[in-house]
Structures are given as structure tokens and as C-alpha cells.
Amino acid sequence: MLTDKDTILLTEFDNKTDEPVFDGTLRQGLAVQLQQSPLSRSISDVRVRATLRLMSRSQDDRVTREVALGICQRQGLESVYRWIDCKV
């Protein structure tokens, strides 16, 4: 269970609709909703890109499960990382 002290790292959604309009849109929408909630914190895209550089990765790399695990480890995010496989 998440608490108000936990930070959320949003990963990429796997768009299976063949509609390119949904590429990135769902993640952006969820990020906006989380930012508006007083009960949640999410890691900023700036921090994610900086961490990707520290990992010797391109700042434009997709945040897949494996990449997210590395980011969580380097940012000291909560020890339990749960991957939600969401295919749209």
C-alpha cells in the first residue's frame, strides 16, 4: 500500500491499439492527475532523465520495467517496486 511518503515512478504504457495518438498520452494524463493529488508524489521527468544519464542511457530511452528498477534503485525509492502490465 502506498503512503503519502512514497514516490511513484510512471513507466511507459504499451499501446496495443495501433492508434499513435495514444503513444505517451496515457502516461501524460496519469502524470497530471497524480500531480494534482495531495496524497501522491511522482518523480519528475527531469529527475528521470538525469538518472538515465547516470545510468549511461539516452535521456529519451523508454522507461521499461528493467529501466524503472534501475531508476528506483538509484533514486532510493521505496524498496518494493510493483510492475503493472497495462496494455492499452
PDB file with one MODEL, atoms N, CA, C and O in Angstrom:
MODEL        1
ATOM      1  N   MET A   1       0.844  -1.173   0.000  1.00  0.00           N
ATOM      2  CA  MET A   1       0.000   0.000   0.000  1.00  0.00           C
ATOM      3  C   MET A   1       0.892   1.240   0.000  1.00  0.00           C
ATOM      4  O   MET A   1       1.877   1.316   0.734  1.00  0.00           O
ATOM      5  N   LEU A   2       0.531   2.192  -0.825  1.00  0.00           N
ATOM      6  CA  LEU A   2       1.287   3.439  -0.903  1.00  0.00           C
ATOM      7  C   LEU A   2       0.871   4.386   0.209  1.00  0.00           C
ATOM      8  O   LEU A   2      -0.284   4.414   0.634  1.00  0.00           O
ATOM      9  N   THR A   3       1.840   5.155   0.663  1.00  0.00           N
ATOM     10  CA  THR A   3       1.553   6.198   1.640  1.00  0.00           C
ATOM     11  C   THR A   3       1.912   7.541   1.028  1.00  0.00           C
ATOM     12  O   THR A   3       2.449   7.598  -0.078  1.00  0.00           O
ATOM     13  N   ASP A   4       1.619   8.623   1.742  1.00  0.00           N
ATOM     14  CA  ASP A   4       1.940   9.949   1.229  1.00  0.00           C
ATOM     15  C   ASP A   4       3.445  10.210   1.223  1.00  0.00           C
ATOM     16  O   ASP A   4       3.894  11.232   0.704  1.00  0.00           O
ATOM     17  N   LYS A   5       4.218   9.306   1.789  1.00  0.00           N
ATOM     18  CA  LYS A   5       5.679   9.435   1.805  1.00  0.00           C
ATOM     19  C   LYS A   5       6.334   8.732   0.617  1.00  0.00           C
ATOM     20  O   LYS A   5       7.520   8.935   0.357  1.00  0.00           O
ATOM     21  N   ASP A   6       5.575   7.910  -0.105  1.00  0.00           N
ATOM     22  CA  ASP A   6       6.107   7.171  -1.240  1.00  0.00           C
ATOM     23  C   ASP A   6       6.125   8.034  -2.495  1.00  0.00           C
ATOM     24  O   ASP A   6       5.274   8.902  -2.689  1.00  0.00           O
ATOM     25  N   THR A   7       7.112   7.772  -3.337  1.00  0.00           N
ATOM     26  CA  THR A   7       7.211   8.458  -4.623  1.00  0.00           C
ATOM     27  C   THR A   7       6.928   7.447  -5.721  1.00  0.00           C
ATOM     28  O   THR A   7       7.419   6.319  -5.683  1.00  0.00           O
ATOM     29  N   ILE A   8       6.141   7.858  -6.687  1.00  0.00           N
ATOM     30  CA  ILE A   8       5.715   6.978  -7.769  1.00  0.00           C
ATOM     31  C   ILE A   8       6.551   7.272  -9.013  1.00  0.00           C
ATOM     32  O   ILE A   8       6.752   8.430  -9.376  1.00  0.00           O
ATOM     33  N   LEU A   9       7.028   6.224  -9.653  1.00  0.00           N
ATOM     34  CA  LEU A   9       7.710   6.349 -10.936  1.00  0.00           C
ATOM     35  C   LEU A   9       6.777   5.795 -12.004  1.00  0.00           C
ATOM     36  O   LEU A   9       6.440   4.611 -11.984  1.00  0.00           O
ATOM     37  N   LEU A  10       6.366   6.635 -12.923  1.00  0.00           N
ATOM     38  CA  LEU A  10       5.492   6.194 -14.005  1.00  0.00           C
ATOM     39  C   LEU A  10       6.334   5.621 -15.133  1.00  0.00           C
ATOM     40  O   LEU A  10       7.321   6.224 -15.552  1.00  0.00           O
ATOM     41  N   THR A  11       5.943   4.473 -15.612  1.00  0.00           N
ATOM     42  CA  THR A  11       6.625   3.859 -16.739  1.00  0.00           C
ATOM     43  C   THR A  11       5.778   4.057 -17.988  1.00  0.00           C
ATOM     44  O   THR A  11       4.693   4.637 -17.938  1.00  0.00           O
ATOM     45  N   GLU A  12       6.285   3.571 -19.090  1.00  0.00           N
ATOM     46  CA  GLU A  12       5.574   3.710 -20.356  1.00  0.00           C
ATOM     47  C   GLU A  12       4.422   2.705 -20.436  1.00  0.00           C
ATOM     48  O   GLU A  12       4.497   1.605 -19.888  1.00  0.00           O
ATOM     49  N   PHE A  13       3.376   3.101 -21.120  1.00  0.00           N
ATOM     50  CA  PHE A  13       2.275   2.197 -21.409  1.00  0.00           C
ATOM     51  C   PHE A  13       2.558   1.520 -22.741  1.00  0.00           C
ATOM     52  O   PHE A  13       3.141   2.126 -23.640  1.00  0.00           O
ATOM     53  N   ASP A  14       2.153   0.290 -22.864  1.00  0.00           N
ATOM     54  CA  ASP A  14       2.318  -0.455 -24.100  1.00  0.00           C
ATOM     55  C   ASP A  14       1.046  -0.290 -24.920  1.00  0.00           C
ATOM     56  O   ASP A  14       0.053  -0.980 -24.684  1.00  0.00           O
ATOM     57  N   ASN A  15       1.079   0.619 -25.875  1.00  0.00           N
ATOM     58  CA  ASN A  15      -0.086   0.935 -26.700  1.00  0.00           C
ATOM     59  C   ASN A  15      -0.299  -0.155 -27.747  1.00  0.00           C
ATOM     60  O   ASN A  15       0.470  -0.268 -28.701  1.00  0.00           O
ATOM     61  N   LYS A  16      -1.336  -0.945 -27.563  1.00  0.00           N
ATOM     62  CA  LYS A  16      -1.658  -2.026 -28.488  1.00  0.00           C
ATOM     63  C   LYS A  16      -2.844  -1.687 -29.389  1.00  0.00           C
ATOM     64  O   LYS A  16      -3.408  -2.573 -30.031  1.00  0.00           O
ATOM     65  N   THR A  17      -3.226  -0.406 -29.440  1.00  0.00           N
ATOM     66  CA  THR A  17      -4.411  -0.019 -30.197  1.00  0.00           C
ATOM     67  C   THR A  17      -4.132   0.276 -31.661  1.00  0.00           C
ATOM     68  O   THR A  17      -5.070   0.431 -32.442  1.00  0.00           O
ATOM     69  N   ASP A  18      -2.864   0.358 -32.053  1.00  0.00           N
ATOM     70  CA  ASP A  18      -2.475   0.781 -33.402  1.00  0.00           C
ATOM     71  C   ASP A  18      -2.887   2.217 -33.692  1.00  0.00           C
ATOM     72  O   ASP A  18      -2.926   2.635 -34.849  1.00  0.00           O
ATOM     73  N   GLU A  19      -3.191   2.966 -32.650  1.00  0.00           N
ATOM     74  CA  GLU A  19      -3.535   4.384 -32.772  1.00  0.00           C
ATOM     75  C   GLU A  19      -2.384   5.200 -32.169  1.00  0.00           C
ATOM     76  O   GLU A  19      -2.261   5.274 -30.947  1.00  0.00           O
ATOM     77  N   PRO A  20      -1.542   5.812 -33.008  1.00  0.00           N
ATOM     78  CA  PRO A  20      -0.383   6.535 -32.495  1.00  0.00           C
ATOM     79  C   PRO A  20      -0.738   7.703 -31.577  1.00  0.00           C
ATOM     80  O   PRO A  20       0.110   8.169 -30.817  1.00  0.00           O
ATOM     81  N   VAL A  21      -1.962   8.171 -31.641  1.00  0.00           N
ATOM     82  CA  VAL A  21      -2.367   9.292 -30.790  1.00  0.00           C
ATOM     83  C   VAL A  21      -2.247   8.937 -29.303  1.00  0.00           C
ATOM     84  O   VAL A  21      -2.102   9.824 -28.462  1.00  0.00           O
ATOM     85  N   PHE A  22      -2.307   7.640 -28.983  1.00  0.00           N
ATOM     86  CA  PHE A  22      -2.219   7.219 -27.588  1.00  0.00           C
ATOM     87  C   PHE A  22      -0.781   7.047 -27.094  1.00  0.00           C
ATOM     88  O   PHE A  22      -0.567   6.858 -25.897  1.00  0.00           O
ATOM     89  N   ASP A  23       0.205   7.109 -27.992  1.00  0.00           N
ATOM     90  CA  ASP A  23       1.602   6.993 -27.584  1.00  0.00           C
ATOM     91  C   ASP A  23       1.953   8.164 -26.661  1.00  0.00           C
ATOM     92  O   ASP A  23       1.964   9.316 -27.093  1.00  0.00           O
ATOM     93  N   GLY A  24       2.232   7.872 -25.422  1.00  0.00           N
ATOM     94  CA  GLY A  24       2.605   8.915 -24.471  1.00  0.00           C
ATOM     95  C   GLY A  24       1.449   9.658 -23.842  1.00  0.00           C
ATOM     96  O   GLY A  24       1.604  10.238 -22.767  1.00  0.00           O
ATOM     97  N   THR A  25       0.289   9.655 -24.484  1.00  0.00           N
ATOM     98  CA  THR A  25      -0.844  10.424 -23.990  1.00  0.00           C
ATOM     99  C   THR A  25      -1.361   9.889 -22.663  1.00  0.00           C
ATOM    100  O   THR A  25      -1.657  10.667 -21.756  1.00  0.00           O
ATOM    101  N   LEU A  26      -1.473   8.578 -22.538  1.00  0.00           N
ATOM    102  CA  LEU A  26      -1.993   7.988 -21.306  1.00  0.00           C
ATOM    103  C   LEU A  26      -1.068   8.262 -20.124  1.00  0.00           C
ATOM    104  O   LEU A  26      -1.524   8.576 -19.025  1.00  0.00           O
ATOM    105  N   ARG A  27       0.234   8.140 -20.365  1.00  0.00           N
ATOM    106  CA  ARG A  27       1.195   8.413 -19.299  1.00  0.00           C
ATOM    107  C   ARG A  27       1.115   9.877 -18.874  1.00  0.00           C
ATOM    108  O   ARG A  27       1.142  10.182 -17.681  1.00  0.00           O
ATOM    109  N   GLN A  28       1.017  10.785 -19.851  1.00  0.00           N
ATOM    110  CA  GLN A  28       0.909  12.209 -19.534  1.00  0.00           C
ATOM    111  C   GLN A  28      -0.347  12.501 -18.729  1.00  0.00           C
ATOM    112  O   GLN A  28      -0.299  13.249 -17.753  1.00  0.00           O
ATOM    113  N   GLY A  29      -1.463  11.921 -19.125  1.00  0.00           N
ATOM    114  CA  GLY A  29      -2.718  12.139 -18.411  1.00  0.00           C
ATOM    115  C   GLY A  29      -2.655  11.658 -16.977  1.00  0.00           C
ATOM    116  O   GLY A  29      -3.123  12.340 -16.065  1.00  0.00           O
ATOM    117  N   LEU A  30      -2.076  10.484 -16.777  1.00  0.00           N
ATOM    118  CA  LEU A  30      -1.942   9.953 -15.428  1.00  0.00           C
ATOM    119  C   LEU A  30      -0.990  10.813 -14.603  1.00  0.00           C
ATOM    120  O   LEU A  30      -1.227  11.043 -13.417  1.00  0.00           O
ATOM    121  N   ALA A  31       0.086  11.287 -15.228  1.00  0.00           N
ATOM    122  CA  ALA A  31       1.048  12.141 -14.520  1.00  0.00           C
ATOM    123  C   ALA A  31       0.378  13.422 -14.039  1.00  0.00           C
ATOM    124  O   ALA A  31       0.617  13.859 -12.913  1.00  0.00           O
ATOM    125  N   VAL A  32      -0.450  14.022 -14.872  1.00  0.00           N
ATOM    126  CA  VAL A  32      -1.161  15.251 -14.492  1.00  0.00           C
ATOM    127  C   VAL A  32      -2.089  14.980 -13.316  1.00  0.00           C
ATOM    128  O   VAL A  32      -2.142  15.760 -12.365  1.00  0.00           O
ATOM    129  N   GLN A  33      -2.818  13.872 -13.384  1.00  0.00           N
ATOM    130  CA  GLN A  33      -3.730  13.527 -12.289  1.00  0.00           C
ATOM    131  C   GLN A  33      -2.978  13.303 -10.981  1.00  0.00           C
ATOM    132  O   GLN A  33      -3.426  13.745  -9.923  1.00  0.00           O
ATOM    133  N   LEU A  34      -1.846  12.624 -11.046  1.00  0.00           N
ATOM    134  CA  LEU A  34      -1.058  12.375  -9.837  1.00  0.00           C
ATOM    135  C   LEU A  34      -0.495  13.667  -9.261  1.00  0.00           C
ATOM    136  O   LEU A  34      -0.429  13.823  -8.041  1.00  0.00           O
ATOM    137  N   GLN A  35      -0.091  14.588 -10.119  1.00  0.00           N
ATOM    138  CA  GLN A  35       0.447  15.865  -9.653  1.00  0.00           C
ATOM    139  C   GLN A  35      -0.619  16.691  -8.937  1.00  0.00           C
ATOM    140  O   GLN A  35      -0.299  17.481  -8.049  1.00  0.00           O
ATOM    141  N   GLN A  36      -1.860  16.514  -9.312  1.00  0.00           N
ATOM    142  CA  GLN A  36      -2.954  17.274  -8.701  1.00  0.00           C
ATOM    143  C   GLN A  36      -3.398  16.679  -7.364  1.00  0.00           C
ATOM    144  O   GLN A  36      -4.101  17.336  -6.596  1.00  0.00           O
ATOM    145  N   SER A  37      -2.999  15.466  -7.091  1.00  0.00           N
ATOM    146  CA  SER A  37      -3.407  14.807  -5.856  1.00  0.00           C
ATOM    147  C   SER A  37      -2.478  15.198  -4.703  1.00  0.00           C
ATOM    148  O   SER A  37      -1.257  15.117  -4.835  1.00  0.00           O
ATOM    149  N   PRO A  38      -3.053  15.620  -3.577  1.00  0.00           N
ATOM    150  CA  PRO A  38      -2.210  15.952  -2.426  1.00  0.00           C
ATOM    151  C   PRO A  38      -1.671  14.698  -1.723  1.00  0.00           C
ATOM    152  O   PRO A  38      -0.828  14.801  -0.833  1.00  0.00           O
ATOM    153  N   LEU A  39      -2.151  13.529  -2.118  1.00  0.00           N
ATOM    154  CA  LEU A  39      -1.773  12.290  -1.441  1.00  0.00           C
ATOM    155  C   LEU A  39      -0.715  11.487  -2.184  1.00  0.00           C
ATOM    156  O   LEU A  39      -0.356  10.391  -1.753  1.00  0.00           O
ATOM    157  N   SER A  40      -0.213  12.015  -3.290  1.00  0.00           N
ATOM    158  CA  SER A  40       0.796  11.263  -4.024  1.00  0.00           C
ATOM    159  C   SER A  40       1.890  12.185  -4.539  1.00  0.00           C
ATOM    160  O   SER A  40       1.678  13.374  -4.779  1.00  0.00           O
ATOM    161  N   ARG A  41       3.056  11.599  -4.698  1.00  0.00           N
ATOM    162  CA  ARG A  41       4.192  12.304  -5.284  1.00  0.00           C
ATOM    163  C   ARG A  41       4.733  11.427  -6.396  1.00  0.00           C
ATOM    164  O   ARG A  41       4.813  10.207  -6.252  1.00  0.00           O
ATOM    165  N   SER A  42       5.100  12.044  -7.496  1.00  0.00           N
ATOM    166  CA  SER A  42       5.728  11.273  -8.563  1.00  0.00           C
ATOM    167  C   SER A  42       7.075  11.900  -8.886  1.00  0.00           C
ATOM    168  O   SER A  42       7.263  13.108  -8.747  1.00  0.00           O
ATOM    169  N   ILE A  43       8.001  11.066  -9.315  1.00  0.00           N
ATOM    170  CA  ILE A  43       9.329  11.539  -9.674  1.00  0.00           C
ATOM    171  C   ILE A  43       9.213  12.354 -10.963  1.00  0.00           C
ATOM    172  O   ILE A  43       8.523  11.944 -11.896  1.00  0.00           O
ATOM    173  N   SER A  44       9.869  13.475 -11.015  1.00  0.00           N
ATOM    174  CA  SER A  44       9.753  14.366 -12.170  1.00  0.00           C
ATOM    175  C   SER A  44      10.484  13.788 -13.377  1.00  0.00           C
ATOM    176  O   SER A  44      11.417  12.997 -13.240  1.00  0.00           O
ATOM    177  N   ASP A  45      10.039  14.200 -14.555  1.00  0.00           N
ATOM    178  CA  ASP A  45      10.704  13.780 -15.780  1.00  0.00           C
ATOM    179  C   ASP A  45      12.148  14.271 -15.810  1.00  0.00           C
ATOM    180  O   ASP A  45      13.015  13.611 -16.382  1.00  0.00           O
ATOM    181  N   VAL A  46      12.409  15.416 -15.202  1.00  0.00           N
ATOM    182  CA  VAL A  46      13.772  15.952 -15.138  1.00  0.00           C
ATOM    183  C   VAL A  46      14.663  14.999 -14.349  1.00  0.00           C
ATOM    184  O   VAL A  46      15.782  14.703 -14.768  1.00  0.00           O
ATOM    185  N   ARG A  47      14.168  14.513 -13.195  1.00  0.00           N
ATOM    186  CA  ARG A  47      14.939  13.556 -12.386  1.00  0.00           C
ATOM    187  C   ARG A  47      15.114  12.234 -13.115  1.00  0.00           C
ATOM    188  O   ARG A  47      16.171  11.608 -13.033  1.00  0.00           O
ATOM    189  N   VAL A  48      14.086  11.813 -13.823  1.00  0.00           N
ATOM    190  CA  VAL A  48      14.184  10.562 -14.579  1.00  0.00           C
ATOM    191  C   VAL A  48      15.260  10.695 -15.649  1.00  0.00           C
ATOM    192  O   VAL A  48      16.105   9.810 -15.782  1.00  0.00           O
ATOM    193  N   ARG A  49      15.244  11.794 -16.419  1.00  0.00           N
ATOM    194  CA  ARG A  49      16.245  11.988 -17.475  1.00  0.00           C
ATOM    195  C   ARG A  49      17.657  12.073 -16.895  1.00  0.00           C
ATOM    196  O   ARG A  49      18.596  11.515 -17.463  1.00  0.00           O
ATOM    197  N   ALA A  50      17.808  12.767 -15.769  1.00  0.00           N
ATOM    198  CA  ALA A  50      19.124  12.875 -15.124  1.00  0.00           C
ATOM    199  C   ALA A  50      19.614  11.506 -14.676  1.00  0.00           C
ATOM    200  O   ALA A  50      20.796  11.191 -14.809  1.00  0.00           O
ATOM    201  N   THR A  51      18.712  10.700 -14.148  1.00  0.00           N
ATOM    202  CA  THR A  51      19.082   9.361 -13.697  1.00  0.00           C
ATOM    203  C   THR A  51      19.443   8.471 -14.883  1.00  0.00           C
ATOM    204  O   THR A  51      20.373   7.669 -14.800  1.00  0.00           O
ATOM    205  N   LEU A  52      18.714   8.610 -15.977  1.00  0.00           N
ATOM    206  CA  LEU A  52      19.048   7.849 -17.179  1.00  0.00           C
ATOM    207  C   LEU A  52      20.467   8.173 -17.641  1.00  0.00           C
ATOM    208  O   LEU A  52      21.210   7.275 -18.038  1.00  0.00           O
ATOM    209  N   ARG A  53      20.847   9.453 -17.592  1.00  0.00           N
ATOM    210  CA  ARG A  53      22.217   9.833 -17.970  1.00  0.00           C
ATOM    211  C   ARG A  53      23.235   9.181 -17.037  1.00  0.00           C
ATOM    212  O   ARG A  53      24.278   8.708 -17.488  1.00  0.00           O
ATOM    213  N   LEU A  54      22.933   9.155 -15.725  1.00  0.00           N
ATOM    214  CA  LEU A  54      23.835   8.500 -14.770  1.00  0.00           C
ATOM    215  C   LEU A  54      23.970   7.009 -15.053  1.00  0.00           C
ATOM    216  O   LEU A  54      24.988   6.398 -14.728  1.00  0.00           O
ATOM    217  N   MET A  55      22.950   6.435 -15.652  1.00  0.00           N
ATOM    218  CA  MET A  55      22.942   5.012 -15.991  1.00  0.00           C
ATOM    219  C   MET A  55      23.583   4.763 -17.363  1.00  0.00           C
ATOM    220  O   MET A  55      23.551   3.644 -17.875  1.00  0.00           O
ATOM    221  N   SER A  56      24.164   5.816 -17.952  1.00  0.00           N
ATOM    222  CA  SER A  56      24.776   5.750 -19.288  1.00  0.00           C
ATOM    223  C   SER A  56      23.760   5.361 -20.356  1.00  0.00           C
ATOM    224  O   SER A  56      24.059   4.608 -21.284  1.00  0.00           O
ATOM    225  N   ARG A  57      22.559   5.892 -20.198  1.00  0.00           N
ATOM    226  CA  ARG A  57      21.491   5.649 -21.160  1.00  0.00           C
ATOM    227  C   ARG A  57      21.087   6.981 -21.774  1.00  0.00           C
ATOM    228  O   ARG A  57      21.375   8.042 -21.219  1.00  0.00           O
ATOM    229  N   SER A  58      20.428   6.922 -22.907  1.00  0.00           N
ATOM    230  CA  SER A  58      19.905   8.129 -23.525  1.00  0.00           C
ATOM    231  C   SER A  58      18.759   8.665 -22.677  1.00  0.00           C
ATOM    232  O   SER A  58      17.959   7.895 -22.146  1.00  0.00           O
ATOM    233  N   GLN A  59      18.681   9.984 -22.553  1.00  0.00           N
ATOM    234  CA  GLN A  59      17.585  10.558 -21.771  1.00  0.00           C
ATOM    235  C   GLN A  59      16.233  10.353 -22.445  1.00  0.00           C
ATOM    236  O   GLN A  59      15.192  10.609 -21.840  1.00  0.00           O
ATOM    237  N   ASP A  60      16.244   9.897 -23.677  1.00  0.00           N
ATOM    238  CA  ASP A  60      14.999   9.631 -24.405  1.00  0.00           C
ATOM    239  C   ASP A  60      14.598   8.164 -24.374  1.00  0.00           C
ATOM    240  O   ASP A  60      13.601   7.786 -24.990  1.00  0.00           O
ATOM    241  N   ASP A  61      15.364   7.323 -23.662  1.00  0.00           N
ATOM    242  CA  ASP A  61      15.023   5.902 -23.566  1.00  0.00           C
ATOM    243  C   ASP A  61      13.651   5.718 -22.933  1.00  0.00           C
ATOM    244  O   ASP A  61      13.252   6.473 -22.046  1.00  0.00           O
ATOM    245  N   ARG A  62      12.941   4.704 -23.403  1.00  0.00           N
ATOM    246  CA  ARG A  62      11.658   4.357 -22.787  1.00  0.00           C
ATOM    247  C   ARG A  62      11.907   3.807 -21.395  1.00  0.00           C
ATOM    248  O   ARG A  62      12.878   3.085 -21.168  1.00  0.00           O
ATOM    249  N   VAL A  63      11.037   4.146 -20.474  1.00  0.00           N
ATOM    250  CA  VAL A  63      11.156   3.644 -19.106  1.00  0.00           C
ATOM    251  C   VAL A  63      10.399   2.322 -19.029  1.00  0.00           C
ATOM    252  O   VAL A  63       9.214   2.274 -18.699  1.00  0.00           O
ATOM    253  N   THR A  64      11.122   1.261 -19.344  1.00  0.00           N
ATOM    254  CA  THR A  64      10.578  -0.088 -19.284  1.00  0.00           C
ATOM    255  C   THR A  64      10.713  -0.599 -17.855  1.00  0.00           C
ATOM    256  O   THR A  64      11.219   0.112 -16.987  1.00  0.00           O
ATOM    257  N   ARG A  65      10.270  -1.807 -17.610  1.00  0.00           N
ATOM    258  CA  ARG A  65      10.356  -2.401 -16.277  1.00  0.00           C
ATOM    259  C   ARG A  65      11.797  -2.433 -15.782  1.00  0.00           C
ATOM    260  O   ARG A  65      12.085  -2.031 -14.655  1.00  0.00           O
ATOM    261  N   GLU A  66      12.700  -2.917 -16.635  1.00  0.00           N
ATOM    262  CA  GLU A  66      14.094  -3.041 -16.234  1.00  0.00           C
ATOM    263  C   GLU A  66      14.726  -1.676 -15.954  1.00  0.00           C
ATOM    264  O   GLU A  66      15.454  -1.505 -14.976  1.00  0.00           O
ATOM    265  N   VAL A  67      14.441  -0.725 -16.813  1.00  0.00           N
ATOM    266  CA  VAL A  67      14.976   0.629 -16.627  1.00  0.00           C
ATOM    267  C   VAL A  67      14.400   1.242 -15.354  1.00  0.00           C
ATOM    268  O   VAL A  67      15.119   1.887 -14.592  1.00  0.00           O
ATOM    269  N   ALA A  68      13.117   1.043 -15.128  1.00  0.00           N
ATOM    270  CA  ALA A  68      12.470   1.594 -13.928  1.00  0.00           C
ATOM    271  C   ALA A  68      13.083   1.030 -12.653  1.00  0.00           C
ATOM    272  O   ALA A  68      13.255   1.754 -11.672  1.00  0.00           O
ATOM    273  N   LEU A  69      13.408  -0.245 -12.663  1.00  0.00           N
ATOM    274  CA  LEU A  69      14.049  -0.837 -11.488  1.00  0.00           C
ATOM    275  C   LEU A  69      15.377  -0.154 -11.196  1.00  0.00           C
ATOM    276  O   LEU A  69      15.694   0.118 -10.038  1.00  0.00           O
ATOM    277  N   GLY A  70      16.157   0.127 -12.238  1.00  0.00           N
ATOM    278  CA  GLY A  70      17.422   0.831 -12.061  1.00  0.00           C
ATOM    279  C   GLY A  70      17.230   2.242 -11.546  1.00  0.00           C
ATOM    280  O   GLY A  70      17.983   2.696 -10.684  1.00  0.00           O
ATOM    281  N   ILE A  71      16.232   2.943 -12.062  1.00  0.00           N
ATOM    282  CA  ILE A  71      15.945   4.304 -11.602  1.00  0.00           C
ATOM    283  C   ILE A  71      15.529   4.286 -10.138  1.00  0.00           C
ATOM    284  O   ILE A  71      16.011   5.091  -9.341  1.00  0.00           O
ATOM    285  N   CYS A  72      14.635   3.367  -9.785  1.00  0.00           N
ATOM    286  CA  CYS A  72      14.181   3.271  -8.388  1.00  0.00           C
ATOM    287  C   CYS A  72      15.361   3.024  -7.454  1.00  0.00           C
ATOM    288  O   CYS A  72      15.461   3.634  -6.389  1.00  0.00           O
ATOM    289  N   GLN A  73      16.243   2.132  -7.860  1.00  0.00           N
ATOM    290  CA  GLN A  73      17.406   1.817  -7.029  1.00  0.00           C
ATOM    291  C   GLN A  73      18.292   3.048  -6.865  1.00  0.00           C
ATOM    292  O   GLN A  73      18.718   3.350  -5.750  1.00  0.00           O
ATOM    293  N   ARG A  74      18.574   3.753  -7.938  1.00  0.00           N
ATOM    294  CA  ARG A  74      19.475   4.900  -7.879  1.00  0.00           C
ATOM    295  C   ARG A  74      18.853   6.099  -7.166  1.00  0.00           C
ATOM    296  O   ARG A  74      19.571   6.914  -6.586  1.00  0.00           O
ATOM    297  N   GLN A  75      17.540   6.212  -7.206  1.00  0.00           N
ATOM    298  CA  GLN A  75      16.867   7.340  -6.569  1.00  0.00           C
ATOM    299  C   GLN A  75      16.441   7.037  -5.138  1.00  0.00           C
ATOM    300  O   GLN A  75      15.912   7.905  -4.444  1.00  0.00           O
ATOM    301  N   GLY A  76      16.677   5.793  -4.698  1.00  0.00           N
ATOM    302  CA  GLY A  76      16.319   5.433  -3.331  1.00  0.00           C
ATOM    303  C   GLY A  76      14.817   5.415  -3.100  1.00  0.00           C
ATOM    304  O   GLY A  76      14.339   5.704  -2.003  1.00  0.00           O
ATOM    305  N   LEU A  77      14.081   5.071  -4.147  1.00  0.00           N
ATOM    306  CA  LEU A  77      12.633   4.987  -4.000  1.00  0.00           C
ATOM    307  C   LEU A  77      12.286   3.738  -3.208  1.00  0.00           C
ATOM    308  O   LEU A  77      13.125   2.851  -3.050  1.00  0.00           O
ATOM    309  N   GLU A  78      11.069   3.662  -2.715  1.00  0.00           N
ATOM    310  CA  GLU A  78      10.632   2.559  -1.850  1.00  0.00           C
ATOM    311  C   GLU A  78      11.134   1.216  -2.344  1.00  0.00           C
ATOM    312  O   GLU A  78      11.215   0.972  -3.548  1.00  0.00           O
ATOM    313  N   SER A  79      11.460   0.374  -1.425  1.00  0.00           N
ATOM    314  CA  SER A  79      12.106  -0.888  -1.751  1.00  0.00           C
ATOM    315  C   SER A  79      11.206  -1.840  -2.535  1.00  0.00           C
ATOM    316  O   SER A  79      11.710  -2.706  -3.250  1.00  0.00           O
ATOM    317  N   VAL A  80       9.915  -1.701  -2.419  1.00  0.00           N
ATOM    318  CA  VAL A  80       9.010  -2.594  -3.134  1.00  0.00           C
ATOM    319  C   VAL A  80       8.568  -1.900  -4.416  1.00  0.00           C
ATOM    320  O   VAL A  80       7.931  -0.847  -4.389  1.00  0.00           O
ATOM    321  N   TYR A  81       8.917  -2.506  -5.517  1.00  0.00           N
ATOM    322  CA  TYR A  81       8.519  -1.973  -6.818  1.00  0.00           C
ATOM    323  C   TYR A  81       7.545  -2.965  -7.424  1.00  0.00           C
ATOM    324  O   TYR A  81       7.866  -4.142  -7.590  1.00  0.00           O
ATOM    325  N   ARG A  82       6.382  -2.497  -7.746  1.00  0.00           N
ATOM    326  CA  ARG A  82       5.376  -3.385  -8.339  1.00  0.00           C
ATOM    327  C   ARG A  82       5.159  -2.975  -9.777  1.00  0.00           C
ATOM    328  O   ARG A  82       4.831  -1.826 -10.073  1.00  0.00           O
ATOM    329  N   TRP A  83       5.345  -3.917 -10.649  1.00  0.00           N
ATOM    330  CA  TRP A  83       5.167  -3.672 -12.083  1.00  0.00           C
ATOM    331  C   TRP A  83       3.722  -3.979 -12.440  1.00  0.00           C
ATOM    332  O   TRP A  83       3.225  -5.074 -12.179  1.00  0.00           O
ATOM    333  N   ILE A  84       3.062  -3.016 -13.032  1.00  0.00           N
ATOM    334  CA  ILE A  84       1.695  -3.222 -13.509  1.00  0.00           C
ATOM    335  C   ILE A  84       1.754  -3.283 -15.025  1.00  0.00           C
ATOM    336  O   ILE A  84       2.092  -2.298 -15.681  1.00  0.00           O
ATOM    337  N   ASP A  85       1.428  -4.428 -15.571  1.00  0.00           N
ATOM    338  CA  ASP A  85       1.466  -4.609 -17.012  1.00  0.00           C
ATOM    339  C   ASP A  85       0.148  -4.116 -17.582  1.00  0.00           C
ATOM    340  O   ASP A  85      -0.862  -4.818 -17.545  1.00  0.00           O
ATOM    341  N   CYS A  86       0.171  -2.917 -18.103  1.00  0.00           N
ATOM    342  CA  CYS A  86      -1.044  -2.293 -18.625  1.00  0.00           C
ATOM    343  C   CYS A  86      -0.919  -2.138 -20.128  1.00  0.00           C
ATOM    344  O   CYS A  86      -0.148  -1.311 -20.614  1.00  0.00           O
ATOM    345  N   LYS A  87      -1.666  -2.922 -20.850  1.00  0.00           N
ATOM    346  CA  LYS A  87      -1.639  -2.839 -22.319  1.00  0.00           C
ATOM    347  C   LYS A  87      -2.925  -2.201 -22.779  1.00  0.00           C
ATOM    348  O   LYS A  87      -4.019  -2.697 -22.509  1.00  0.00           O
ATOM    349  N   VAL A  88      -2.778  -1.093 -23.477  1.00  0.00           N
ATOM    350  CA  VAL A  88      -3.948  -0.351 -23.939  1.00  0.00           C
ATOM    351  C   VAL A  88      -4.183  -0.631 -25.395  1.00  0.00           C
ATOM    352  O   VAL A  88      -5.126  -0.101 -25.982  1.00  0.00           O
TER     353      VAL A  88
ENDMDL
END
